[in-house]
Amino acid sequence: MMKSLFLAGALATGLAGAVSAQGIEVMDAYARVSSAAAKSGAIFMVISNGGGSDDRLVAAEAPVAQRAELHTHLEDANGVMRMVEVEDGIALPAGQDHALARGGDHVMLMGLKEPLVDGSHFPLTLTFEEAGPITVDVVVDSARAPDQPAGQDMQHGAMHGMGAVN
């Protein structure tokens, strides 16, 4: 019981903050779903590789879904954008940031175990080739505008806490 309370407290204190390990920093992780009945969702964030060597995001796992996959959008021969799994992982060059954003690279949640409710949080473990696993707190915010910074309420301009969903 005490261990669970400690973990919940640790997650709550880091909600809007960044998580880092071995030169990799994950910032502004948020999720979104298209509707309350959706069986899939997407997670977005910014990953910074402040280390001296390249790394690669190779896997993701979240307890809220049966599977979490690395995805991107690619244009096919007919000019149609299609979402595809990135099986080789996402390259993170040394000294650079990489945004997992709408219309580009992202983490896809498939087979949601229960609805993702705006304002709720869940852990996401990202596995990097060099840095290893990093667990971050993800907030559900399905109303967030694509270019809206974390914690910004576009209608009121007030800080309201956590992120958004696609």
Buried (B, 14 or more C-beta within 10 A) or exposed (E): EEEEEEEEEEBEEEBBEBBBBBBBBBBBBBBBBEEEEBBBBBBBBBBBBEBEEBBBBBBBBBEBBEEBBBBBEEEEEEEEEEEEEBEEBBBBEEEEEBBBBBEEBBBBBBEBEEBBEBEBBBBBBBBBBBBEEBBBBBBBBBEBEEEBEBBBEEEEEEEEEBBBBB
